[in-house]
Amino acid sequence: MKRSRKAALVAGAAVVATGAWVGIASAVGGDDSEAPITGQALGRAQAAALEHTGEGRVTETEVGDEESYYEVEVTLPNGEETDVQLNKSFKVVGSESDSGSESRDDD
């Protein structure tokens, strides 16, 4: 095989591999800007979100959400999911549920 053909095949394989990786990352909802909450902040964020919802279990977290500093997804016993928005001080600044009900506390 000529060098130019080998180079084209290698480049093509790299593009396909990159596309597959991006597709996988998108499918699981992850990208570099949606990092999960970790460390002590995780415990504080979970506690604040569960206090707000009154019940449920934390199923996902995110730092640097487009709507707030932290976002905590809580799945309620009935299966409904609620996204609880928190500021840097772990104060609830809003929430939105699957059913479309939304509340904001912007003070």
C-alpha positions as CSV (number, residue, x, y, z in Angstrom):
1,M,0.0,0.0,0.0
2,K,1.3,3.5,-0.8
3,R,2.0,5.9,2.0
4,S,-0.7,8.3,1.1
5,R,-3.3,5.6,1.1
6,K,-2.1,4.3,4.5
7,A,-2.2,7.9,5.9
8,A,-5.7,8.4,4.6
9,L,-6.9,5.1,6.2
10,V,-5.3,6.0,9.5
11,A,-6.9,9.5,9.4
12,G,-10.3,8.0,8.5
13,A,-10.1,5.5,11.3
14,A,-9.2,8.3,13.7
15,V,-12.2,10.3,12.6
16,V,-14.6,7.3,13.0
17,A,-13.1,6.6,16.5
18,T,-13.5,10.2,17.6
19,G,-17.1,10.2,16.3
20,A,-17.9,7.0,18.2
21,W,-16.5,8.5,21.4
22,V,-18.5,11.7,21.1
23,G,-21.6,9.7,20.4
24,I,-21.0,7.5,23.5
25,A,-20.3,10.6,25.7
26,S,-23.5,12.2,24.5
27,A,-25.6,9.1,25.0
28,V,-24.6,9.0,28.7
29,G,-25.2,12.7,29.1
30,G,-21.6,13.6,29.8
31,D,-19.3,16.2,28.6
32,D,-16.5,18.1,30.2
33,S,-18.8,21.0,31.3
34,E,-21.1,18.7,33.3
35,A,-18.9,17.4,36.0
36,P,-20.6,15.6,38.9
37,I,-20.5,17.1,42.4
38,T,-17.8,15.5,44.5
39,G,-16.3,15.6,48.0
40,Q,-18.0,17.4,50.9
41,A,-20.0,19.5,48.4
42,L,-21.8,16.3,47.3
43,G,-23.1,15.5,50.8
44,R,-24.2,19.1,51.3
45,A,-25.9,19.3,47.9
46,Q,-27.7,16.0,48.4
47,A,-28.9,17.0,51.9
48,A,-30.2,20.4,50.6
49,A,-32.0,18.8,47.6
50,L,-33.6,16.0,49.7
51,E,-34.7,18.5,52.3
52,H,-36.4,20.5,49.5
53,T,-38.2,17.5,47.9
54,G,-39.0,15.9,51.3
55,E,-38.3,12.4,49.9
56,G,-36.6,10.5,47.1
57,R,-33.1,9.5,46.2
58,V,-30.4,11.4,44.4
59,T,-29.8,10.0,41.0
60,E,-27.5,12.6,39.4
61,T,-25.5,15.7,40.2
62,E,-23.8,18.4,38.2
63,V,-21.5,21.3,39.0
64,G,-21.8,24.4,36.7
65,D,-25.3,23.8,35.5
66,E,-26.6,26.4,33.0
67,E,-29.3,27.4,35.5
68,S,-27.4,27.4,38.8
69,Y,-24.1,26.5,40.4
70,Y,-25.2,23.0,41.4
71,E,-28.0,20.8,40.1
72,V,-29.2,17.7,41.9
73,E,-31.6,15.3,40.3
74,V,-33.9,13.5,42.8
75,T,-36.1,10.6,41.8
76,L,-39.2,10.5,43.9
77,P,-40.9,7.2,45.1
78,N,-43.5,7.7,42.3
79,G,-40.8,7.7,39.7
80,E,-41.0,11.4,39.0
81,E,-37.7,13.3,38.7
82,T,-37.1,16.7,40.1
83,D,-34.0,18.8,39.3
84,V,-33.1,21.0,42.3
85,Q,-31.0,24.1,41.5
86,L,-28.6,25.3,44.3
87,N,-26.3,28.3,44.6
88,K,-22.7,28.1,45.8
89,S,-24.0,28.2,49.4
90,F,-26.3,25.2,48.8
91,K,-29.4,27.3,49.0
92,V,-32.2,26.2,46.8
93,V,-32.8,28.7,44.0
94,G,-35.3,26.7,42.0
95,S,-36.5,23.3,41.0
96,E,-38.3,21.7,38.1
97,S,-40.0,18.3,37.9
98,D,-40.8,15.9,35.0
99,S,-44.4,17.0,35.2
100,G,-43.4,20.5,34.2
101,S,-44.0,22.2,37.6
102,E,-41.3,24.7,38.3
103,S,-40.4,27.0,41.2
104,R,-37.8,29.7,41.4
105,D,-36.4,31.4,44.5
106,D,-34.1,34.1,43.2
107,D,-33.5,36.1,46.4
